[in-house]
Amino acid sequence: EKTDNAVIGVVIGKEFRGEGLASISISKGVTEYFRVNSLPILASIKKQNIASIKSFQKAGFSYLRDEKINQIDSVVYQINKV
């Protein structure tokens, strides 16, 4: 199936949360991805996961839309190659 975007997911171990590692990991992954790809990257995040939303914002992602994923209120953030 051909898509017009890539999808990103990040999990940080509980013992390392709150240290800013998520946004660093996201930024590094995005940089590597855009070295060889140009499709935008989407991140679906549960609305109540404020820390994750902030991490993606800090990494340069912008709000795209609200979405229900498996009956869970979520937001979708996007970043494009610049």
N, C-alpha and C positions, 0 to 999 in steps of 0.2 A: 504494500500500500504506500503510495507516494504522498508525502506531506509537505506542507509549506512552512514548517517550523520544526525546531528541536525542542525537547523537553528536558528540564533539569530537576534533579532532586538532591537534597542534602540532608544528611543525618550526622549530628555531632553527639558523641557520647556524653551522658549526663555529667560525668566528672570534668568535662572540658567546656561545658556551656557557660556563657556569660563572659568569655574571654575574648570575644571578637573574632573567633576562628571561622565562624560561618561565613561572614562577609568576605574574609580573606580567601577562603576556599572557593567561594562562588566567583570572586573576581579572577582568581588564577585560572579556574576552569573555563570561564568565559573568554579570557585572553587566548588560551590554548585553542579553544574551539574556533574562534574567529580567525586564527592563523590559516586555517584550511577550509572553513565553511563561511557562508554568508547568510544563511537562513536565520531569521530571528529565533530567539530562545524564549520559551514560555515557562513560567513557574506557577503552578496551582497551589495555593496556600489556604489552609483553614482560616476563616475570618478571625477566630479567637486566638490564633497563634501570632500575637503581636511581635514577639521577638523575631520570628522568621520573616515577617513582613518587613521589619526594620532592617534586617540583614540584607534582604534583596534590594531594598531601596538604597542602602549604603553602597551596594555593589553596582548601582547604576540602573537597576530595573525600574520601570514606570508602570503605574496602574493601567490595566487594559479593560477589565470588566469584572463584574460579579458573576458567579456561576455556582450551580449546585452540582456537587460531585458525590455520587452515592448518597444522595439526600443530605449532604453536609454543605452548609453555607460556606462558600469559598470565594477567594478573589484570585484573579489571574494577573500576573505581572509579566512584562515583556522587556527584552533588551534587543536592540538592533546593532548590527555592525556599523561602526562609524568610520 
